[in-house]
Amino acid sequence: MKHPAAYVSGYENPPTEEQNRAKQLCWEYNRTAPNEQEKRRSILQGDPPHYRKR
């Protein structure tokens, strides 16, 4: 190494509130059954009743 570089972590910028909310919504969607169409639609709209901002 001619020029030593500082260690760069992929975690320098912690997840934002929006990223955490998106991850939560993806997790919820992925755990719905195929016959839960109304719940899936609610999650895709981004504001399901069980996950509203408080």
N, C-alpha and C positions, 0 to 999 in steps of 0.2 A: 504494500500500500504506500503509494507516494504521498498522498494527502489523506491523513486520517480523518474520516468523517464521523461525526457524532452519531450515535445510535438513533434511528428514527423509528419510533413505534407507530403502529397503525392506530393507536388509541390516543393520539394527541388531542383530538377534538372529540369530547364525549358526546354521545347521542343527544340530540335535541328532544324536546317534548313532543314535537311532531313526529320524529322518527320512532320514538317509543310508542306513540299512539298507533302509528301505521303497523308496527310489528305486532302489537296487541290485536289489531283488527285482522291481520293476516292469520295469526294463530287461531283466532276464533273461527274465521271462515274455513280454514283447513280442517277444523274439527267438527264441522256440521255434516250431517248425513245428507245423501243425495235427495231425500224426500223432504228436507227442511227448506223448501224454496223461499218461503217468506222470511225466514231468519237470514238466509244467504243474501237476499235482496236488501234487507235492512243493513247488513254489514257492508255490502258494496256501496251503499249510499253514504257510508261513512259516519252515520249517526244512529246506530242501533239504540233502542230504548234502554238497554242494560249497560250502555257504555257512554252515556252523555257526560260532557264536561261538567264538573261540579263547581 
